[in-house]
Structures are given as C-alpha cells and as structure tokens.
Amino acid sequence: MAVVTFMSYDGDEHEAPLEEGSSLMQVATNNAIPGIDADCGGEAACGPCHVIVDPAWADKVGRSGPEEEEMLSMNPDRQPTSRLSCQVKASESWDGLTVQLPESQW
Amino acid sequence: MSSARAVVVGASHAGAQLVTSLRQGGWPGEILLVGDEPVLPYQRPPLSKAYLAGKLGLTELALRSEDFYIKQDIKRVAATVEEIDRSAGELVLGTGDRLTYDALALCTGARPRRLRAKGADLDGVYYLRRSSDVEGIREDAIPGRNAVIVGGGYIGLETAASLRALGLHVTVLEAADRVLERVTAPKVSAFFTRVHQSEGVDVRTNALVEALVGDSRVREVVLASGESVVADLVIVGIGIEPTTELAEAAGLVVDDGILIDAHARTSDPTIVAAGDCTSQDMPRYGRRIRLESVPSAVEQAKVAAATICGKDKEIGALPWFWSDQYDLKLKIAGLNTGYDDIVLNGDPLSDRDFTCYYLRGGELLAADCVNRPRDFVTSKRMIAQGDRVDPGALERTVESRGTS
C-alpha cells in the first residue's frame, strides 16, 4: 500500500494511505491528519490545506495551477514547492511522499 | 474508554465537522451523528454547480469516507429526532426510541423557503437543498427543455448556469428589480445579468409568480403581470429558513435561528449549536446575524466541539462566501450591510474580472471579487484588521497576476 507522510511544523509525522484519484486534501481529511482543514471543500478558495512538498518530489507531484498560485502567492508561509492539497490528485505511485505543513496550520 | 456520550443532531456540513473536531479535541467517549439522509455527510455548495452539471458524483461529494467514521469510532445513526427531553438528558427519535446524551449539539441546518403560489405542489417543481433534490432535477433536465428558475439569488443563478451547460432553455424570474438584490451593489447585479444574458438565459426582474399551471405536471408559470412562461420544470430558490422547531420545542431561545454565544452555546449552556440553523450576536457588525455559509458553519462547529471538550475557543473569523457560475469565481469577503460607498476596480459592464469594495465611513466592510483571488485574500485581511482605506488607491491598484 502506498503511503504519504504529513509532517507537522513541530516534526510530528502522520501517515496515510494514498488513494488513487482522491485529492491529497481528501486523503488527509479521511485519515484525520491534524492541521489540514478543508473549509471550502476543495475549491482552492481558502488556504488551510496548504502543504509544502518535499523538493525531491516536486516534479512528480506537479506545480500549482493559475488560481491556486494566486491564493498561494498571498500566503506568508509560501515555499517554492507549496501546493494547496485540494488541488493535488493523489497517485498510488507516490509511495514514500512526504509533505510538510506550515507553521500557521500547527 | 469513558462512557460519556456526545450526540450531534444533523449530519450536515457543521455536524460532520463537529464530530470530527470532537474526536480531534480529545472527547473520550462515544460520538453519535444522527441524520435523516441515507448517505454519508456531503458538501452542499457543489449541489447547484458541479453535482447538478454531472461533473461530480456522490462519492466525491462526501466530506469524509465511510472508513473515516469507522476508524474514528464515530457512529452514524439514521433517524429523525422528534424531541429533546432536557431534564432527562434524552432525545426521542422518530422510531420512538430514546437516546441518552451527556453532551448535545444541534446542527439541524435549514430548509428551502416554500413558494406560496397556486400550483406550487405540481410535479416538476423542485427545490434545491439536498442531493436527492438534485437527482430529481437531473432526471428532468433533458437538453432542449424549458427550465424556469424562481429566484435570482446565488442558488438560482448557479442553477441557471448549470442547466445552460446541460443544454436547457433557462428563464430566471426575480421578484425584485434586479438579481442578487439582497446581497450586492446594483453594478454587481448588472454584471451578473449581463453574463447570464450573454449565455442565453432569459433574466426577468420585477417578475412576481402568480401561479404554476399544469394538469399533474407543471406546464407554465403565470406572472402577476399576466405574462406566462413555458415550463417543463421549475426550480425554486427563494431563500432558506433555519430548522429550529426541535430547539424551540425544547425551550431554547430562537431568534431567526437558534441563538448561540461566542462559544457556540445555546441559551442552555449545556447544549451547543452550529451551522445554518444558528444566529449570533456579531460584535463586528453590532447586531444579530444568521449566516448562510460553509466557512462559518465549519468555524462554529470547531468552536462548539471545543466548548464540549472544555476548551476556551471563540467564534470570530470574518464571514466569507463564494459562488461559481460559468467561468466566474465570485468570492465575497465580509458582509456589506450598511455600506455607504462603493469603489470599483475594473469595469463590471465590460470586464470578466473586477472587485467591488464596500465601504462605510471610510472603513472597508466587504468586497465582491470576481475572478480576483488576490483581491479576495487582501480584502479579507484588511477587513479583519479594520483598516481604513484610501478609495482612490483601491480603484487604481492593478492586480498583478501570479508570477510562477
């Protein structure tokens, strides 16, 4: 089973199984990962599902789209590999992926 | 595990968030989520948009998977609740069974306001609140048919956009002299009217429905003016009313919603409530307000769960809303009630992206941002901080596009 690790700001690790086709936000909410909130239900409209993708995985996971980018660009925790997890479609080929949660979601 | 039992009435967006936050907040005992719909708790906003247009299924609509509730040891109970027996600490279910509770949360939501017109009970007349409503509409939404939408609010306009995408002829009937009359400035209404007209929607204002006519199925809508509009199906979107009967019968204070305080407590401090069924005194606006908003339902639910878990958390976030129609993403920061001035950045009469800022006494109250996510984020921050703004600067600021 492919697993993704969500790492909180203070280094706590939470693993969740990757379900093909679900968004990374759904993976997180379905597995009660603390620090990922889906306030707008995946519309790229709010921001508290922000994750920072391990740079080694950034190309595989893909980069942000235009609307997502506009939201991220206003986020003080923004990093080069930031994504809104609601906009990331998970793949079972991503076993071992690690994403970090920003300080504001701690 | 302790035997203390928390019961959440209403498997709504608020209800689903509340049970989740209860577990995350360390509630040690049983958690029961009582709902009368036979499906997993789901998101309602996409009902009039992606779900109606057939772009999303019920599985994708679910807030959380079945597995989540099992793993988190949250029991879903399919039942209606008939009565709250506060003195016994029990709920009376529709089945006649009694359910004891140690902590109780009400997330009973809202229901569509009914159209009071002759023929409103004919077949082919729909409301839009639950997934089952949309399933009915979808069966009837055959390309080429004539759909009449009663109500030019957000639900009506979103539904119009979705039905156009499905290939129906669409007429929107709005009783006021402009669409979105209750919620936006006239120029924003004019913008949405223009867009819908250019998409082929027949938008009629000052259009009061006199009667729906048909044999067993609706055939036409007759207006007070005497005009009639051919209708194969009618969708009524004229607002919602909070579902408060249960709370009222239990003696809780209800004022256009179950009244809650900043800790989401009802007038009985041992019972909390969250979501569309509530109203609250909002210091930011100096009055009692009932919000119809998912972000607000989620926030209230989190606070309600914290209160049950004995933690000190208060409701305080700035209200915000969104609406998707065609390629337009409208995001609204704050409430514009009481504005005395507006500033436009961009031209709603020609552009497809603009922001309408609402001011009162020089202070920014709210902003309608169409396809302007940056303006939305900036406005939310400025409003929350109570910034005084320079109207000239708001008007001139050119939103710089993303640079990635």
Interface residues (C-beta under 8 A of the other chain):
Chain A: Q26 T29 N30 N31 A32 P34 D37 A38 D39 C40 G41 E43 A44 A45 C46 G47 R63 S64 P66 E67 E69 E70 M71 S73 M74
Chain B: T20 R23 Q24 Q43 P45 P46 L63 R64 S65 D67 F68 K71 Q72 V294 P295 V298 E299 W322 D324 K329 K331 P373 R374 V377 T378 R401 G402 T403 S404
